[in-house]
């Protein structure tokens, strides 16, 4: 099983990194990014370890999530492995997670 990052998730993580680099420090931003990457590693052996993301249930793609700090790592299983679809800041309104026009932002 391998971890695959969608373009959207990669861009979300990049924006998170840049934001924390700007408001905190490069060290903190790097640590946060590393922690998010490390959290996804458990999915290689335990793809069902995350909870089902109820807000995305209507998509019928069985999205799940892991939480690391203030961020939800949204993913789903595909035949090629685990697809990370989003990194979502949990301090936002949860309904925004399903907003198709949402673009990665700080």
N, CA, C and O atoms as a Tinker XYZ file with bonds, in Angstrom:
   424  protein
     1  N      0.857000   -1.174000    0.000000    73     2
     2  CA     0.000000    0.000000    0.000000    64     1     3
     3  C      0.901000    1.235000    0.000000    63     2     4     5
     4  O      1.871000    1.303000    0.756000    81     3
     5  N      0.578000    2.201000   -0.845000    73     3     6
     6  CA     1.379000    3.418000   -0.877000    64     5     7
     7  C      0.496000    4.646000   -0.677000    63     6     8     9
     8  O     -0.715000    4.602000   -0.891000    81     7
     9  N      1.121000    5.722000   -0.269000    73     7    10
    10  CA     0.432000    6.987000   -0.037000    64     9    11
    11  C      0.580000    7.847000   -1.283000    63    10    12    13
    12  O      1.687000    8.049000   -1.783000    81    11
    13  N     -0.541000    8.351000   -1.780000    73    11    14
    14  CA    -0.567000    9.216000   -2.950000    64    13    15
    15  C     -1.213000   10.532000   -2.523000    63    14    16    17
    16  O     -2.262000   10.531000   -1.878000    81    15
    17  N     -0.596000   11.637000   -2.877000    73    15    18
    18  CA    -1.123000   12.957000   -2.520000    64    17    19
    19  C     -1.790000   13.575000   -3.742000    63    18    20    21
    20  O     -1.185000   13.655000   -4.811000    81    19
    21  N     -3.039000   14.012000   -3.582000    73    19    22
    22  CA    -3.698000   14.743000   -4.658000    64    21    23
    23  C     -3.033000   16.113000   -4.788000    63    22    24    25
    24  O     -2.384000   16.590000   -3.856000    81    23
    25  N     -3.200000   16.729000   -5.936000    73    23    26
    26  CA    -2.669000   18.081000   -6.123000    64    25    27
    27  C     -3.271000   19.040000   -5.100000    63    26    28    29
    28  O     -2.580000   19.909000   -4.569000    81    27
    29  N     -4.574000   18.873000   -4.827000    73    27    30
    30  CA    -5.245000   19.753000   -3.878000    64    29    31
    31  C     -4.641000   19.616000   -2.478000    63    30    32    33
    32  O     -4.378000   20.616000   -1.811000    81    31
    33  N     -4.422000   18.375000   -2.039000    73    31    34
    34  CA    -3.839000   18.153000   -0.711000    64    33    35
    35  C     -2.417000   18.690000   -0.637000    63    34    36    37
    36  O     -2.025000   19.289000    0.365000    81    35
    37  N     -1.648000   18.476000   -1.696000    73    35    38
    38  CA    -0.270000   18.990000   -1.727000    64    37    39
    39  C     -0.257000   20.512000   -1.639000    63    38    40    41
    40  O      0.556000   21.094000   -0.922000    81    39
    41  N     -1.152000   21.140000   -2.365000    73    39    42
    42  CA    -1.231000   22.603000   -2.350000    64    41    43
    43  C     -1.694000   23.104000   -0.973000    63    42    44    45
    44  O     -1.204000   24.120000   -0.479000    81    43
    45  N     -2.634000   22.387000   -0.365000    73    43    46
    46  CA    -3.098000   22.756000    0.985000    64    45    47
    47  C     -1.947000   22.696000    1.977000    63    46    48    49
    48  O     -1.775000   23.604000    2.790000    81    47
    49  N     -1.160000   21.631000    1.912000    73    47    50
    50  CA    -0.025000   21.482000    2.820000    64    49    51
    51  C      1.018000   22.571000    2.567000    63    50    52    53
    52  O      1.606000   23.098000    3.511000    81    51
    53  N      1.245000   22.903000    1.316000    73    51    54
    54  CA     2.187000   23.973000    0.982000    64    53    55
    55  C      1.727000   25.296000    1.576000    63    54    56    57
    56  O      2.534000   26.032000    2.144000    81    55
    57  N      0.437000   25.609000    1.452000    73    55    58
    58  CA    -0.106000   26.850000    2.003000    64    57    59
    59  C      0.008000   26.876000    3.531000    63    58    60    61
    60  O      0.324000   27.913000    4.114000    81    59
    61  N     -0.246000   25.749000    4.169000    73    59    62
    62  CA    -0.109000   25.646000    5.624000    64    61    63
    63  C      1.337000   25.919000    6.029000    63    62    64    65
    64  O      1.600000   26.662000    6.975000    81    63
    65  N      2.264000   25.310000    5.300000    73    63    66
    66  CA     3.686000   25.513000    5.569000    64    65    67
    67  C      4.070000   26.991000    5.426000    63    66    68    69
    68  O      4.707000   27.564000    6.309000    81    67
    69  N      3.677000   27.593000    4.311000    73    67    70
    70  CA     4.034000   28.995000    4.070000    64    69    71
    71  C      3.431000   29.924000    5.117000    63    70    72    73
    72  O      4.071000   30.885000    5.545000    81    71
    73  N      2.213000   29.639000    5.522000    73    71    74
    74  CA     1.570000   30.467000    6.540000    64    73    75
    75  C      2.342000   30.400000    7.862000    63    74    76    77
    76  O      2.653000   31.431000    8.459000    81    75
    77  N      2.645000   29.193000    8.305000    73    75    78
    78  CA     3.341000   29.048000    9.590000    64    77    79
    79  C      4.779000   29.557000    9.520000    63    78    80    81
    80  O      5.327000   30.027000   10.517000    81    79
    81  N      5.374000   29.462000    8.359000    73    79    82
    82  CA     6.716000   30.020000    8.176000    64    81    83
    83  C      6.675000   31.536000    8.358000    63    82    84    85
    84  O      7.577000   32.133000    8.946000    81    83
    85  N      5.609000   32.140000    7.841000    73    83    86
    86  CA     5.464000   33.593000    7.924000    64    85    87
    87  C      5.101000   34.070000    9.324000    63    86    88    89
    88  O      5.690000   35.035000    9.810000    81    87
    89  N      4.151000   33.422000    9.980000    73    87    90
    90  CA     3.670000   33.916000   11.272000    64    89    91
    91  C      4.406000   33.332000   12.472000    63    90    92    93
    92  O      4.334000   33.885000   13.570000    81    91
    93  N      5.109000   32.228000   12.277000    73    91    94
    94  CA     5.837000   31.613000   13.395000    64    93    95
    95  C      7.329000   31.560000   13.040000    63    94    96    97
    96  O      8.082000   32.490000   13.328000    81    95
    97  N      7.729000   30.473000   12.421000    73    95    98
    98  CA     9.129000   30.345000   11.983000    64    97    99
    99  C      9.240000   29.186000   11.003000    63    98   100   101
   100  O      8.350000   28.341000   10.910000    81    99
   101  N     10.332000   29.166000   10.288000    73    99   102
   102  CA    10.558000   28.068000    9.344000    64   101   103
   103  C     10.655000   26.737000   10.083000    63   102   104   105
   104  O     10.180000   25.713000    9.591000    81   103
   105  N     11.259000   26.752000   11.241000    73   103   106
   106  CA    11.402000   25.536000   12.041000    64   105   107
   107  C     10.034000   24.962000   12.426000    63   106   108   109
   108  O      9.803000   23.759000   12.307000    81   107
   109  N      9.142000   25.822000   12.882000    73   107   110
   110  CA     7.796000   25.377000   13.260000    64   109   111
   111  C      7.028000   24.884000   12.039000    63   110   112   113
   112  O      6.340000   23.866000   12.103000    81   111
   113  N      7.145000   25.601000   10.938000    73   111   114
   114  CA     6.461000   25.197000    9.705000    64   113   115
   115  C      6.966000   23.833000    9.234000    63   114   116   117
   116  O      6.171000   22.977000    8.843000    81   115
   117  N      8.264000   23.633000    9.269000    73   115   118
   118  CA     8.852000   22.365000    8.843000    64   117   119
   119  C      8.407000   21.222000    9.762000    63   118   120   121
   120  O      8.094000   20.127000    9.295000    81   119
   121  N      8.381000   21.488000   11.059000    73   119   122
   122  CA     7.965000   20.464000   12.022000    64   121   123
   123  C      6.509000   20.065000   11.800000    63   122   124   125
   124  O      6.173000   18.882000   11.846000    81   123
   125  N      5.658000   21.040000   11.563000    73   123   126
   126  CA     4.244000   20.757000   11.303000    64   125   127
   127  C      4.089000   19.905000   10.043000    63   126   128   129
   128  O      3.358000   18.916000   10.038000    81   127
   129  N      4.781000   20.299000    8.984000    73   127   130
   130  CA     4.717000   19.542000    7.725000    64   129   131
   131  C      5.212000   18.106000    7.928000    63   130   132   133
   132  O      4.591000   17.157000    7.450000    81   131
   133  N      6.316000   17.956000    8.629000    73   131   134
   134  CA     6.871000   16.626000    8.901000    64   133   135
   135  C      5.903000   15.794000    9.724000    63   134   136   137
   136  O      5.712000   14.609000    9.447000    81   135
   137  N      5.285000   16.403000   10.740000    73   135   138
   138  CA     4.325000   15.681000   11.571000    64   137   139
   139  C      3.126000   15.196000   10.765000    63   138   140   141
   140  O      2.637000   14.086000   10.979000    81   139
   141  N      2.655000   16.023000    9.842000    73   139   142
   142  CA     1.528000   15.613000    8.990000    64   141   143
   143  C      1.949000   14.445000    8.102000    63   142   144   145
   144  O      1.213000   13.465000    7.986000    81   143
   145  N      3.118000   14.537000    7.476000    73   143   146
   146  CA     3.625000   13.422000    6.660000    64   145   147
   147  C      3.763000   12.157000    7.499000    63   146   148   149
   148  O      3.330000   11.085000    7.074000    81   147
   149  N      4.356000   12.265000    8.674000    73   147   150
   150  CA     4.552000   11.096000    9.533000    64   149   151
   151  C      3.229000   10.460000    9.947000    63   150   152   153
   152  O      3.132000    9.237000   10.053000    81   151
   153  N      2.224000   11.274000   10.179000    73   151   154
   154  CA     0.912000   10.753000   10.564000    64   153   155
   155  C      0.319000    9.890000    9.454000    63   154   156   157
   156  O     -0.347000    8.892000    9.729000    81   155
   157  N      0.559000   10.272000    8.202000    73   155   158
   158  CA    -0.009000    9.490000    7.092000    64   157   159
   159  C      0.635000    8.112000    6.958000    63   158   160   161
   160  O      0.037000    7.214000    6.366000    81   159
   161  N      1.817000    7.930000    7.484000    73   159   162
   162  CA     2.521000    6.641000    7.352000    64   161   163
   163  C      1.755000    5.475000    7.968000    63   162   164   165
   164  O      1.859000    4.346000    7.489000    81   163
   165  N      0.993000    5.735000    9.018000    73   163   166
   166  CA     0.244000    4.648000    9.651000    64   165   167
   167  C     -0.777000    4.044000    8.687000    63   166   168   169
   168  O     -1.196000    2.899000    8.859000    81   167
   169  N     -1.176000    4.813000    7.677000    73   167   170
   170  CA    -2.181000    4.338000    6.733000    64   169   171
   171  C     -1.666000    3.227000    5.828000    63   170   172   173
   172  O     -2.454000    2.477000    5.253000    81   171
   173  N     -0.367000    3.121000    5.701000    73   171   174
   174  CA     0.212000    2.065000    4.871000    64   173   175
   175  C     -0.174000    0.693000    5.421000    63   174   176   177
   176  O     -0.554000   -0.197000    4.660000    81   175
   177  N     -0.078000    0.521000    6.729000    73   175   178
   178  CA    -0.421000   -0.760000    7.350000    64   177   179
   179  C     -1.847000   -0.798000    7.887000    63   178   180   181
   180  O     -2.428000   -1.873000    8.031000    81   179
   181  N     -2.411000    0.368000    8.183000    73   179   182
   182  CA    -3.740000    0.435000    8.800000    64   181   183
   183  C     -4.622000    1.451000    8.071000    63   182   184   185
   184  O     -4.932000    2.505000    8.627000    81   183
   185  N     -5.028000    1.150000    6.841000    73   183   186
   186  CA    -5.777000    2.132000    6.051000    64   185   187
   187  C     -7.143000    2.496000    6.621000    63   186   188   189
   188  O     -7.697000    3.538000    6.269000    81   187
   189  N     -7.682000    1.681000    7.473000    73   187   190
   190  CA    -8.996000    1.965000    8.052000    64   189   191
   191  C     -8.893000    2.578000    9.444000    63   190   192   193
   192  O     -9.884000    2.632000   10.173000    81   191
   193  N     -7.708000    3.036000    9.816000    73   191   194
   194  CA    -7.518000    3.558000   11.176000    64   193   195
   195  C     -8.191000    4.897000   11.411000    63   194   196   197
   196  O     -8.455000    5.256000   12.559000    81   195
   197  N     -8.475000    5.646000   10.353000    73   195   198
   198  CA    -9.147000    6.929000   10.521000    64   197   199
   199  C    -10.647000    6.774000   10.621000    63   198   200   201
   200  O    -11.216000    5.774000   10.181000    81   199
   201  N    -11.276000    7.766000   11.202000    73   199   202
   202  CA   -12.737000    7.778000   11.291000    64   201   203
   203  C    -13.341000    8.174000    9.960000    63   202   204   205
   204  O    -12.703000    8.857000    9.158000    81   203
   205  N    -14.572000    7.746000    9.725000    73   203   206
   206  CA   -15.282000    8.139000    8.508000    64   205   207
   207  C    -15.625000    9.617000    8.584000    63   206   208   209
   208  O    -16.094000   10.099000    9.615000    81   207
   209  N    -15.391000   10.339000    7.487000    73   207   210
   210  CA   -15.700000   11.763000    7.421000    64   209   211
   211  C    -17.156000   11.910000    6.992000    63   210   212   213
   212  O    -17.478000   11.832000    5.807000    81   211
   213  N    -18.028000   12.123000    7.970000    73   211   214
   214  CA   -19.470000   12.194000    7.727000    64   213   215
   215  C    -19.857000   13.341000    6.795000    63   214   216   217
   216  O    -20.817000   13.221000    6.033000    81   215
   217  N    -19.126000   14.438000    6.846000    73   215   218
   218  CA   -19.471000   15.586000    6.008000    64   217   219
   219  C    -19.323000   15.255000    4.522000    63   218   220   221
   220  O    -19.980000   15.866000    3.679000    81   219
   221  N    -18.463000   14.292000    4.206000    73   219   222
   222  CA   -18.243000   13.904000    2.810000    64   221   223
   223  C    -18.963000   12.602000    2.442000    63   222   224   225
   224  O    -18.750000   12.069000    1.353000    81   223
   225  N    -19.795000   12.094000    3.321000    73   223   226
   226  CA   -20.469000   10.812000    3.087000    64   225   227
   227  C    -21.316000   10.810000    1.826000    63   226   228   229
   228  O    -21.431000    9.778000    1.165000    81   227
   229  N    -21.910000   11.947000    1.479000    73   227   230
   230  CA   -22.775000   11.999000    0.299000    64   229   231
   231  C    -22.005000   11.756000   -0.997000    63   230   232   233
   232  O    -22.616000   11.475000   -2.028000    81   231
   233  N    -20.688000   11.858000   -0.965000    73   231   234
   234  CA   -19.880000   11.566000   -2.148000    64   233   235
   235  C    -19.754000   10.052000   -2.394000    63   234   236   237
   236  O    -19.388000    9.608000   -3.482000    81   235
   237  N    -20.068000    9.286000   -1.356000    73   235   238
   238  CA   -20.031000    7.818000   -1.412000    64   237   239
   239  C    -18.665000    7.292000   -1.860000    63   238   240   241
   240  O    -18.573000    6.353000   -2.652000    81   239
   241  N    -17.614000    7.914000   -1.338000    73   239   242
   242  CA   -16.250000    7.468000   -1.643000    64   241   243
   243  C    -15.517000    7.012000   -0.389000    63   242   244   245
   244  O    -14.313000    6.760000   -0.422000    81   243
   245  N    -16.244000    6.910000    0.708000    73   243   246
   246  CA   -15.712000    6.427000    1.982000    64   245   247
   247  C    -14.475000    7.201000    2.442000    63   246   248   249
   248  O    -13.456000    6.615000    2.808000    81   247
   249  N    -14.588000    8.521000    2.414000    73   247   250
   250  CA   -13.508000    9.355000    2.936000    64   249   251
   251  C    -13.363000    9.123000    4.432000    63   250   252   253
   252  O    -14.349000    8.966000    5.152000    81   251
   253  N    -12.152000    9.104000    4.872000    73   251   254
   254  CA   -11.815000    8.978000    6.285000    64   253   255
   255  C    -10.877000   10.116000    6.639000    63   254   256   257
   256  O    -10.431000   10.861000    5.767000    81   255
   257  N    -10.582000   10.246000    7.924000    73   255   258
   258  CA    -9.646000   11.294000    8.325000    64   257   259
   259  C     -8.855000   10.900000    9.560000    63   258   260   261
   260  O     -9.296000   10.105000   10.390000    81   259
   261  N     -7.679000   11.485000    9.647000    73   259   262
   262  CA    -6.836000   11.442000   10.830000    64   261   263
   263  C     -6.676000   12.885000   11.281000    63   262   264   265
   264  O     -6.756000   13.804000   10.466000    81   263
   265  N     -6.455000   13.085000   12.549000    73   263   266
   266  CA    -6.246000   14.440000   13.066000    64   265   267
   267  C     -4.810000   14.560000   13.559000    63   266   268   269
   268  O     -4.305000   13.709000   14.290000    81   267
   269  N     -4.169000   15.647000   13.134000    73   267   270
   270  CA    -2.842000   15.989000   13.641000    64   269   271
   271  C     -2.872000   17.465000   13.989000    63   270   272   273
   272  O     -2.938000   18.319000   13.105000    81   271
   273  N     -2.823000   17.759000   15.272000    73   271   274
   274  CA    -2.907000   19.146000   15.718000    64   273   275
   275  C     -4.244000   19.743000   15.328000    63   274   276   277
   276  O     -5.292000   19.193000   15.666000    81   275
   277  N     -4.219000   20.854000   14.625000    73   275   278
   278  CA    -5.444000   21.524000   14.179000    64   277   279
   279  C     -5.875000   21.097000   12.778000    63   278   280   281
   280  O     -6.731000   21.741000   12.171000    81   279
   281  N     -5.296000   20.030000   12.267000    73   279   282
   282  CA    -5.552000   19.657000   10.873000    64   281   283
   283  C     -6.126000   18.252000   10.732000    63   282   284   285
   284  O     -5.699000   17.305000   11.392000    81   283
   285  N     -7.107000   18.159000    9.847000    73   283   286
   286  CA    -7.660000   16.868000    9.450000    64   285   287
   287  C     -6.957000   16.446000    8.175000    63   286   288   289
   288  O     -6.876000   17.213000    7.215000    81   287
   289  N     -6.463000   15.252000    8.169000    73   287   290
   290  CA    -5.868000   14.663000    6.973000    64   289   291
   291  C     -6.963000   13.788000    6.367000    63   290   292   293
   292  O     -7.267000   12.713000    6.885000    81   291
   293  N     -7.548000   14.254000    5.272000    73   291   294
   294  CA    -8.671000   13.572000    4.636000    64   293   295
   295  C     -8.112000   12.617000    3.581000    63   294   296   297
   296  O     -7.263000   12.998000    2.776000    81   295
   297  N     -8.595000   11.380000    3.594000    73   295   298
   298  CA    -8.092000   10.390000    2.642000    64   297   299
   299  C     -9.161000    9.372000    2.295000    63   298   300   301
   300  O    -10.213000    9.297000    2.930000    81   299
   301  N     -8.859000    8.586000    1.259000    73   299   302
   302  CA    -9.708000    7.456000    0.904000    64   301   303
   303  C     -8.852000    6.410000    0.223000    63   302   304   305
   304  O     -7.787000    6.704000   -0.321000    81   303
   305  N     -9.335000    5.195000    0.265000    73   303   306
   306  CA    -8.631000    4.100000   -0.397000    64   305   307
   307  C     -8.981000    4.088000   -1.875000    63   306   308   309
   308  O    -10.140000    4.259000   -2.255000    81   307
   309  N     -7.972000    3.885000   -2.695000    73   307   310
   310  CA    -8.166000    3.661000   -4.123000    64   309   311
   311  C     -7.357000    2.415000   -4.469000    63   310   312   313
   312  O     -6.572000    1.946000   -3.645000    81   311
   313  N     -7.532000    1.881000   -5.654000    73   311   314
   314  CA    -6.844000    0.623000   -5.972000    64   313   315
   315  C     -5.322000    0.759000   -5.938000    63   314   316   317
   316  O     -4.621000   -0.216000   -5.667000    81   315
   317  N     -4.807000    1.958000   -6.209000    73   315   318
   318  CA    -3.362000    2.173000   -6.212000    64   317   319
   319  C     -2.777000    2.372000   -4.810000    63   318   320   321
   320  O     -1.562000    2.285000   -4.630000    81   319
   321  N     -3.629000    2.636000   -3.822000    73   319   322
   322  CA    -3.147000    2.860000   -2.459000    64   321   323
   323  C     -4.079000    3.770000   -1.685000    63   322   324   325
   324  O     -5.301000    3.671000   -1.801000    81   323
   325  N     -3.500000    4.647000   -0.901000    73   323   326
   326  CA    -4.250000    5.614000   -0.098000    64   325   327
   327  C     -4.078000    6.979000   -0.738000    63   326   328   329
   328  O     -2.955000    7.444000   -0.929000    81   327
   329  N     -5.192000    7.624000   -1.070000    73   327   330
   330  CA    -5.162000    8.941000   -1.683000    64   329   331
   331  C     -5.470000    9.992000   -0.623000    63   330   332   333
   332  O     -6.571000   10.021000   -0.072000    81   331
   333  N     -4.500000   10.849000   -0.342000    73   331   334
   334  CA    -4.716000   11.981000    0.554000    64   333   335
   335  C     -5.402000   13.049000   -0.303000    63   334   336   337
   336  O     -4.828000   13.528000   -1.282000    81   335
   337  N     -6.621000   13.417000    0.066000    73   335   338
   338  CA    -7.392000   14.339000   -0.763000    64   337   339
   339  C     -7.384000   15.775000   -0.243000    63   338   340   341
   340  O     -7.628000   16.710000   -1.006000    81   339
   341  N     -7.104000   15.959000    1.053000    73   339   342
   342  CA    -7.162000   17.303000    1.618000    64   341   343
   343  C     -6.471000   17.339000    2.971000    63   342   344   345
   344  O     -6.418000   16.337000    3.684000    81   343
   345  N     -5.951000   18.491000    3.306000    73   343   346
   346  CA    -5.502000   18.800000    4.666000    64   345   347
   347  C     -6.364000   19.990000    5.077000    63   346   348   349
   348  O     -6.238000   21.080000    4.517000    81   347
   349  N     -7.231000   19.778000    6.047000    73   347   350
   350  CA    -8.247000   20.765000    6.394000    64   349   351
   351  C     -8.022000   21.306000    7.792000    63   350   352   353
   352  O     -7.881000   20.542000    8.747000    81   351
   353  N     -7.988000   22.624000    7.912000    73   351   354
   354  CA    -7.814000   23.280000    9.202000    64   353   355
   355  C     -9.132000   23.170000    9.977000    63   354   356   357
   356  O    -10.153000   23.709000    9.550000    81   355
   357  N     -9.105000   22.483000   11.097000    73   355   358
   358  CA   -10.326000   22.226000   11.868000    64   357   359
   359  C    -10.862000   23.471000   12.568000    63   358   360   361
   360  O    -11.945000   23.429000   13.151000    81   359
   361  N    -10.131000   24.565000   12.521000    73   359   362
   362  CA   -10.621000   25.806000   13.122000    64   361   363
   363  C    -11.587000   26.533000   12.193000    63   362   364   365
   364  O    -12.181000   27.539000   12.580000    81   363
   365  N    -11.746000   26.034000   10.983000    73   363   366
   366  CA   -12.707000   26.599000   10.033000    64   365   367
   367  C    -14.089000   25.987000   10.280000    63   366   368   369
   368  O    -14.227000   24.999000   11.001000    81   367
   369  N    -15.088000   26.584000    9.677000    73   367   370
   370  CA   -16.436000   26.021000    9.700000    64   369   371
   371  C    -16.375000   24.659000    9.011000    63   370   372   373
   372  O    -15.950000   24.584000    7.858000    81   371
   373  N    -16.786000   23.582000    9.680000    73   371   374
   374  CA   -16.681000   22.238000    9.095000    64   373   375
   375  C    -17.385000   22.077000    7.751000    63   374   376   377
   376  O    -16.962000   21.259000    6.934000    81   375
   377  N    -18.428000   22.823000    7.508000    73   375   378
   378  CA   -19.152000   22.697000    6.252000    64   377   379
   379  C    -18.276000   23.089000    5.060000    63   378   380   381
   380  O    -18.540000   22.657000    3.937000    81   379
   381  N    -17.244000   23.894000    5.284000    73   379   382
   382  CA   -16.344000   24.306000    4.208000    64   381   383
   383  C    -15.588000   23.128000    3.596000    63   382   384   385
   384  O    -15.102000   23.217000    2.468000    81   383
   385  N    -15.492000   22.040000    4.332000    73   383   386
   386  CA   -14.758000   20.881000    3.828000    64   385   387
   387  C    -15.391000   20.328000    2.552000    63   386   388   389
   388  O    -14.718000   19.691000    1.742000    81   387
   389  N    -16.684000   20.574000    2.382000    73   387   390
   390  CA   -17.415000   20.052000    1.230000    64   389   391
   391  C    -17.625000   21.107000    0.146000    63   390   392   393
   392  O    -18.337000   20.856000   -0.827000    81   391
   393  N    -17.029000   22.255000    0.297000    73   391   394
   394  CA   -17.197000   23.336000   -0.668000    64   393   395
   395  C    -16.299000   23.079000   -1.874000    63   394   396   397
   396  O    -15.077000   23.195000   -1.774000    81   395
   397  N    -16.895000   22.733000   -3.006000    73   395   398
   398  CA   -16.122000   22.382000   -4.192000    64   397   399
   399  C    -15.350000   23.553000   -4.765000    63   398   400   401
   400  O    -14.378000   23.350000   -5.493000    81   399
   401  N    -15.755000   24.763000   -4.459000    73   399   402
   402  CA   -15.044000   25.925000   -4.988000    64   401   403
   403  C    -13.893000   26.347000   -4.060000    63   402   404   405
   404  O    -13.149000   27.277000   -4.373000    81   403
   405  N    -13.753000   25.659000   -2.921000    73   403   406
   406  CA   -12.696000   25.999000   -1.973000    64   405   407
   407  C    -11.335000   25.761000   -2.602000    63   406   408   409
   408  O    -11.099000   24.743000   -3.252000    81   407
   409  N    -10.469000   26.699000   -2.400000    73   407   410
   410  CA    -9.091000   26.545000   -2.849000    64   409   411
   411  C     -8.214000   26.528000   -1.612000    63   410   412   413
   412  O     -8.583000   27.097000   -0.584000    81   411
   413  N     -7.061000   25.887000   -1.694000    73   411   414
   414  CA    -6.187000   25.885000   -0.535000    64   413   415
   415  C     -5.860000   27.314000   -0.128000    63   414   416   417
   416  O     -5.556000   28.160000   -0.968000    81   415
   417  N     -5.927000   27.564000    1.153000    73   415   418
   418  CA    -5.593000   28.880000    1.665000    64   417   419
   419  C     -5.092000   28.741000    3.078000    63   418   420   421
   420  O     -5.186000   27.680000    3.697000    81   419
   421  N     -4.566000   29.821000    3.567000    73   419   422
   422  CA    -4.024000   29.806000    4.916000    64   421   423
   423  C     -5.164000   29.782000    5.877000    63   422   424
   424  O     -4.949000   29.766000    7.089000    81   423
